[in-house]
Amino acid sequence: RDWSAARGESVVVSLGGDDAARGVVVAPHDAFSREERAAAEAEHRGALRVPRRPPWARSDSVEELDARERSNFLEWRRRLAAVEEVAAVQMTPFEKNLEVWRQLWRVCERSDLVVQVVDARNPLLYYAADLDAYVAELSEHKRPIVLLNKSDLLPRDARRLWARHFEEQGVDFIFWSAKAATELQALDEEQALGDSDAARQTGVGGQDVDDVGEEDESLRVLGVDELLFMLEGAAEEASLAAAAAAPPPPPGAPPRRATVGMVGFPNVGKSSTINALVGSKRTMVSSTPGKTKHFQTLNVTPGLMLCDCPGLVFPSFSRSKPDMVAAGVIPIDRLTDVRAPVGTILKVLGAAPFESCYNVTLPPRAGAAHVLAAVAASRNFVIGQGRPDETRTGRMILKDFANGKLLYVHAPPDAKLRGWAGHDGHAAPLEALEAPKPASAASPAPSSGQPSSGASAAEGSAAAAAVAAGLDDLELDDDDFDLMLPDNHARVAREAAAKPRRAAHKFQQTAPRAKARQKAATLAANTEMSFEDGATAGAVRRQMAAIQGKRGKGGGKKRGPTLVG
């Protein structure tokens, strides 16, 4: 086999036998249909398990326990490597460091309530169902729960559908927003709200309890006090059940605190949630995934302790690498090729949210290059010769998507809707956004009486007419134009590159030779003398001085004027 790489995608070309005669090429993941990928994922889904810590006893030595853990972890890696070899599936870049998984094992073992923090916009991407199974294997008294962070970005219909989905699956869940809760705490401290009790009853998301309805109480986005009360109650209940089943503690032992462990993917808001619950910045928070390196414990109340686990990527299936970048699994600041992730966001959102959010106008059937160029022009993000700075613009768009400024909410798999899209906290169903718009006024047809010389001239006139008509009839791919700017900056950039810029101190000056020709023409018109065409500026000045009698009698060799006739 010959391995060929094209922009990060591996393609296997078979050489030899009948395959060589037929030119068989093993296609990458994107070449498979949706049905083929779904069948392959269903076949290998059982291998996507959380690595287990082998059984151990206090009498085991450190060397024996380390050897068993490494052996089990290596076997887990081999099973996932076999799944990665399947061409029809694309896996997330799951954590391959044993030390990070050991942090997860410790957090799950010492926690009474294991909270799996997920992004509410796409919960199933971040939710690891096998982690709940692992927690149940550790102890029947431990309780897992799903905390849907950033729920304030979800429309009420989306929260209702996701609540129904998790209830049917038998999964406990809570709607929550760490960012909104932190902002509400800051306003409460400044006494800007006036009545803090009313704010707590209203909830973080701004929906009143009466407005949501008593039957939909579980749909409300909880505030800090409500979430803390719920977590503390569930953890104490699990802790008391475990203490009742365990042997009695030795006399004089300190009372055991109920422990709540926060686990999940990087950059989903675990540390932000703990900071909101504690009321001050106690853990490191960053938009870059993987900021927390080791698990941390914080005593919130005399009977409750929070445990923050480092973020780790669980093994799961994903459509492509750009999807993982858009989801925040891969750090955005390390990207150099931003077109593919921006194209993924454009494919799911459509052009309308981009136009509303960034106040730009995109041509029909716009691609990632058009979006990057238009947004770069609106923000004046340019590099050499007026070209759009695609890297800076793409990173800004991806961060806006991660922060919810550009909003896309996935629907549950059993829902009839595809999802919701919008910007700045306002989202509408995709079906409503994709409704056909009324046809705009037709642009005047370009004149067809211009002469053309060959195919290239015809193509150039057709392209110019299409640009003049507003790009309505011009179909372009992402790679056709790097400088497709709405205000025709591309043409200006090309003209500036073709015409070298002169120095600033020469702008209002005429060249010396041109001045000499002007003076020679003036003398020829007023006298009977004429000058050569190539007369220099010095020759003209000397001739003028000789005519006017202004040349001095000093020494030096005199040069006569260049005269003809």
N, C-alpha and C positions, 0 to 999 in steps of 0.2 A: 504494500500500500504506500501511496505517496501522499503526504500530508501537506495541504496547501492552506494558507491563512489569508483571509480577506477581512480586514477591519475587525479583527477579534473573533471572527467566526471560523471554526475549523470545518473543512470540507474534505472528505475522504474520497480519493479517486482510485478506483481499482485498476490495477495494471496486471495483465496476464489472463490467460484463459479466454473464455467467451466474453467476459466483461470488457476486455480491452477492445474486442472487435465491435461490440455494441456501444462503447463509450459510456459505460455505466458510471454515474456519479452519485454518491450517497449524499443526499441533500441535507442542509442544516435544518434546525428546528423550525424555522419560519416557513419552510416549504411544505410542511404537513398541514392537512386540513384540520379544522376545529374538532371534527368527529374523531379523527385519528389521534390527536393529542389527548382528547378526553378519555378514549379507550386505553391509551398507554398510561395515563395518570391513574385511572381506576385500577389497573393491573398492579402497579407498583406502589400504591398508596400505603399499603401495609408496612413498607420499609421505612416510612418517615416517622421514626420513633425518637423519643428523647433518650439519650444514653442513660442507662441505669447504673447506680453505684452497686457494686457487688456486696453481698452480705458480709458483715464484719462483726467482730466482738472486741470487747475491751482488752481481752488477752492477746489479740493479734499484735505482732510487731509492726513497726512502721514500714519496714522493707517488704513484708508479706502483703500488707494492704496495698502498698503502692504497686507491687507487681500485678496483683489481681485487677486493680483499677485500670492499669495500662493495657492489660490483656483484653479486658472487656471493651475498653474504648477502641482498641485497634480492630476488633471484630466488628464493632458498630461502623467504623469508618469503611471497612471492606464492603459491607452490605450497601452503604450509600454510594460507594464508588461504582458498584455494579449498576445501580440505577442511573448514575450520571452517564454511563456509556450508552444508554438508550437514546437514540437520536431524536425521538419524537417528544421528549420531555425536556423542560428547562427548569433547573433547580436554583433556589436562592443560594447565595454564597454563605452557607451555614457555618457556624463557628466550628473551627477545627482544632482549637487549643484546649487541651485537657484541663488546664488550670482554671479556665473560665467556667467550664462545666462543673468543676469542683466547687466553685463559688455558688452555683445554682443548687447543688446538692446540699450544701450547708444551710442555705436559706430555707429550702423546703423542709429540711429535717427539724429545724428549730422553730418554724412558724406554725401557729395554730390555724391561721387563716392565710391562704396563699392567693393574693390578688394578681390576676393576669391583666396588665394594662395594655389596651389595644387602641388603635386609632378608629374612632367611630365612623369615619368616612368609608373605610373598607375593613370591617372587623375580621372577616374570614382570612384575609392575608396575614394578619398578625396573631390570630388566635391559634394556639397549638392545643388541639383536643387531647393529644397524648400526654401533655403535661398534667391535665386534670386526672388522667388515669394513673400517672406516676404518683401524684399526691395521695390518691386513694390507696395505692399499694403501700405507701409508707405507714399510714395509720387510717383506720376507719373513722377516727374522730376528727381528722384534719378536713377542712372545708375549702374547696376552691371557689373562686368567684371571678367574674369578668367585669372590669371597670372600663367603660367606653368613654375614653377621654376625648376632648374636643367635640362633645355632643351639642354644644351651642351652635355649631355650624350646620347641624342637621335640621331640615324641615320637620314639622310635627308628623307628617305622613311617613317620613322615613323612620323616625323613632318608633312609630306605631308598628310598622312592618318588621323592623328588627326586633322589637320586643316580642312580637308574635313568634318570630323564628326561634329565638333563644328559649322561649317558653316551651315550644314544641320539642326542642332538643333536650329539655330538662337542665338547662344551664342557668345559674343565678347571675344576674347582671345588674349594673348600676350605671345610669347616665350621669356624666360628670364633665367639667371643664376646668382644668387647673389654671389656664390663663385668665378666664373670666372671673374665677374665684379670687385670684390674686389682685386683679383690678378692683374688684368689689371690696376687698380688704383695705386697699389703699384709699379708696373713697370713704370707707367707713372711718378710717383713722383720721382723715381730714375733716370729718363731720360734715361732709358735703351731702350726705343722704338725709341727714336730719333724724329719721326714725330708722335705726338699724334693725329693729325687730321686724318692721314691715319689709325691709330688704331681705331678711332671711326667709320670711314666709313667701316672698315673691320667687326666690330661687335665682340661680346664676344666670340662667338663660333668659330671664325676663318674662316668663309666662306665669301668670297667676294660677294658683291652685284651682280657683273657681272657674277660670277660663278653660283650663285643660279638662276639668271634669273629675269627679271623684272616682269614676271607674278607670280613669287613665292616670291615677296617681303615680304609677311606676314609670310613666313617660317623662316626668318632670326632671330637669337637670338640677341635681342637688347642690346646696350650698356647703360651705366648709363645716359648719356645726352639724348639719344633717349627716354628711358623709362620715365625719368623725364618730358621731353617735352610733351610726349603723355598723361601722367597722369594729368599734370597740365592743358592741354587744355581741356580734357574731364571733369575735375572737375569744371573748370571755366564756361564751357558751361552749366553744370547742375546747378551750383550756380546761374547764371544769369537767367535761366529759372525759378528757384524757387523764386528768388527775384522779378521777374516781376509779378508772380501770388500772392505774399504775400502783405500784407498792407505795405505802406511805413514806413521805420524806423523813430523813433523820431528824432528831430533835435539834432545834436551834437553826435549822436551815431557813434562809430568807424566803419570803413568799415569792412564788414564780409569777412573772408578768405575762399577760397574754401578748403574743407576738403576731404582728401582721407583716407578711413578706410581700414586697413589690417586685414582680418579675415581668419580663416582656422584651420585645424587640428594642433596639437602640432608637432613641429620639422619639419615643411615643409619649413621654411625659411622666416617667416614674419619679424622677428627682423633683420635678416641678410640683407633682402632687404632694410629695412629702413636705416640701417647703411651704405649700399652702396650708397643709394640716398643722405643721409646727408653728407657723406664723412668722417665721424669719428664715433667712437664707442659711440653711445648715448644710445642704449638699450642693455640689457643683452642678450647674446647669449650663448647657450649651446646645446650639443648633446643630453642631457636628456630632454625628452618631458616635457612641463609644466614649463619652466623657468620663463616666464612672468606671473606675478600674477595679475596685474591690468593694465587697459588700460593707455597708455601714449600718450601724444601729443607733437609733435615737429614741430617747425616753420622752414620750409625749405627755403622759399622765402617770401617776404612781402605779397604775395597774396596766398600762399599755405601752408597748415598745414597737416601733416601726423599723423594718429592716429593708434597706435598699440594695437590690442585687444589680450587678453590672448588666447592661443591655447586651443581649446575645441574639443572633439570628438563628431561629429554629429551622430545621430542614423542612421545606415546603416547595410546592410547584409554583412557578411564575411563567408568564408568557414570554418575556424577553428581558434582557438587561436594561433597555430604556424604561420598561415598566418598573423595575426595581429602583432605578434612579429617581423616577417621579414619585415613588412611594417613600423615599427617604432612606431606603435600606443601604444604598451606596452614597457616600458623602458627595455633596454637590460641589464643594470647593475644589475637589480634586479632578473635576471633569475638564477635558479639553475639547471633546466633540459633543456639542450640545444640540445638534440638529435632531438627532434621533429621539432623545427624550422630549424635546419640544414638539416634535412631530407626533409622538404618542399622546401628549396632552391635547394637542390640536385635534387629533382623531376622535377622542372621547368627548371633548367639550364643544367642538365646532368653533366657527369664527366669531359668533355673536358675543360671547363673554370676553374675548380678547379686545374686540372693538369697543365695548362698553367700559372695560376696566382701564385700558390704556389710551382711550380716545383716539383711535386710529381707524383708518378705512382700509380694508383688505379686499383684494380682487376676488372674483368668484373662483372656486376651486383652489384657494390659496394653500400653499405648502409651508413647511417650517422656515424656508429661506425668506418667504414673503413676510411672515410674522416677525422674524428676527430683524429684518431690514426696516419694517415699518415702526416697530417699537424702538429700535435704535435711533431712528430719525426723530421720533417724538421726544426722546430723552437726550438727544445730542450725544449719543455714545458712538464716537467715530474714532478711527485710527488713521494711519497714513493715507494721504490723498483722498480724504473724505469717505473712505470705506466704512461700513457699519462694523462696530465691535461686537461680533456675534457671541464671543465667549462671555463677555460681561453681560450682554443682554440676556443670553440664555440662562446664565446662573441667576439673574434677577427673576426671570419668569419662573424658574424651577423653585426658587425660595418662596415666591408669592404663592405658588401652588401648594407647597408644603405648609405654609402658614395659614392657608385658607382664603387668601385674597382672591385667587382663582379657585373656584370651588367646584368639586365634583364628588358626589356622594353615590356610592354603589348601592344597588338594591339587593335584597336577599335573593338567593338562587331560585326560590319558589315564587317570587313576585312576578307580576306581569309587566311591571315597569323595568326599564333598563337602568335608570338612575336619575339623578338630579344634577343640574349644572347651573352655574351662575358666578357671581363675584361679590366680594365685600359682605358676606353673610346672607345674601339673597340668592336662593336657588329655585329653579322651576324644573318640572319634568323634561327630560330630553325630547320627548315626543312633541311638546309644545314649542320648544326652541327650534326644532327641525321642520316646523310647518312652513310651507312655501310662502315667500313674501310676495307682495304685489309687484308686478313688473314696473320697472322705472321707465321714464321717458326715453324713447329711443334716441340715440345720438345720430347726428347727420352722417350719412354714408360718405365715405371718402371718394374723392374724384377718381374716376377710372381712366381719364384721358391722358394721364402722364405717360410718357414713353418709358419703356423698360428695355434693358439690355441684358438678356440671358436670365438664367434661373436665379442667380444671386441678387440681381436688381429687383426681380419680382418679389423674392422673399423679403428683401429689405423694405420695399414699399408697403408690403402687406403688414409687416411688423410695425412700421411707423404709423400706419393707419389704425391698427389695433390699439396702440398706445394712445394715440390721439382720441380714440373713442372711449377711453377709460378702462382698457384692458378687459372689456366684457367678452370679447370673442377670442382671446389669446389663451391657449392652454399651455402651461409651462410646468415643468417638474421642478423639484427643489434645487437640482444642480444646474438648471439652465441659466439662472441669473443669480449672481451674488449681490448685485446692487439694484434690486428692484424696489426703488424708493417711490412713494406716492408723489412727492413733489419734484421728481425728476432730478434728484441729486446725482444720479449715475451719469447723466449727460454732462452736468457741470464738472464732475470729477474727471471725466475723460477729457474734456476741453482743457482743464487746468493741467492735466498731465501732458497733453500734447504741446501746450504753449509754455515754455519755461518762464518762470517768474523773474523779473528783473529786480535788481537791488533797489531798496527804498530811496536811496539818495540820488538815483538816476531817473526817477519817474517824470519830473518836470523839466528835463534837460534834453536838448537836441544834440545829436552826435556831432563832433567837431568837423568831420568831413562834410556833413550836410550843411553846416553853417558856412563852410568855405564855398560850397557850390552856390548857396544863396547870395553871398557877397559878390562872388564872381559874376553872377547873372545881373546883379544890380549895377556893378561897374560897367559891364558890357552894354547895358542899356543906356547909361548916362555918358559914356565916353566912347571913343573909337577903338578902344583896346578890347582884346578878348583873351581869355585864359584857356589853358588846356583843360580837358575834361578831368584829368587826374590831379589838378592843382591842389596842393595841400593847404591847410589852414595858415601855416607860417608864410607860404608864398603869397597868399592873398593879403595878409597883414603887412608884409614888407612892401608890396606894390602900392597899397593904399598910403603907407607912410611916405613913399617916394613921391607920389602924386601930390600929397598935401604939404610936402616940404618939412615934415616933422622929424626926419631922421637926424640924429645928432652927428657931430664931427669926431666922435671918439675913434680910437684905434680899432683895429680888428678888420678882418677881411670882409668886404661888403659883397653881398650876394644880390645880383640883379634880379629883378622880377622875371618870371617866366612869361614872355610875350609872344604872341603870334600875330604877325602882320604889323 
